[in-house]
Amino acid sequence: MITELVIATFQKPRYLATVLQSLLKQHCLPSEICIADDGSDRDTENVIRNFQYANPSLKIRHIWHKNLGFRKNLILNDAVYSSQADYIIFIDDDCIMHPCFISRHLKRAKEGHFATGSVIRLTKCFSDKILDEREISWSKQGLPVGWQPRSISEKLKSMSFDYRAMCVLDSLSPVRCSWAGGNASTFRDNILKVNGFDTEMAYGGEDKEFGARLINLGVKGRHLRYTAPLYHLHHDRGYVNRSQLQKNRAILEQTRASKKTFTNNGIFTK
């Protein structure tokens, strides 16, 4: 099975460089890596070029379009359309992968399903430390070195227990399963069947709307709350638009109520 990791990015070169370093610590690497770039400047291009130069064995592609505002769904659709992978894992440029992250997603891959998880939010202080060092180290217990979990749940998510034990923890803490774009995966064919991501939606719930169409189609969600740990680097969110959030919420509710499976603003209808 050909697998691909898609990293969505925009104007966060320091973050992206750190996320790419966490890729090198993975127990299992994807067949390919795609950087889906929503219009970043040359600094991001340089980060990718330098990383590729230092790791020539990795198959990396960088797809980019002009910065015309938040168009993450459009660049993700381009990434999916141009992908040769059977199975695609999605993360964002502010999310550091635990060493078992990719292997766990692949172990949970199942026909007729998608997998989705949450993130552990790091403090500004610890995030700044990681960004300055451009690397995160891991203890024998599976915890980030120097990190103090703020709850038992955060500690359990990070522990290197047996895969089967982590699956049990997932089953003991069920939550409503919706596609979380920063930590999710499914077969490419599933994405094509619902015509990808809705390009009319800007930031705020656009990933959940895509997941709702998958669920309406009969693709079942599998939550990876404990199975696939991911660490979110702190950053400001000055781009949040409250009116857009309300608009997106209305679209999401309409998709759920109507049992809609296909968007007219997707991969094949640009």
Secondary structure, DSSP 4 states (H G I P E B T S, - for coil): --EEEEEEESS-HHHHHHHHHHHTT-SS--SEEEEEESS--HHHHHHHHHHHHH-TTS-EEEEE----S--HHHHHHHHHHH---SEEEEEETTEEEPTTHHHHHHHT--TTEEEE---EEPPHHHHHHHHHHT---B-TTSPBTT---SSHHHHHHHS---HHHHHHHHHHS-------TTEEEEEHHHHHHTTSS-TT--SSSHHHHHHHHHHHHTPEEEE-TTTS-EEEPP---TT--HHHHHHHHHHHHHHHHHT----SSSTT--
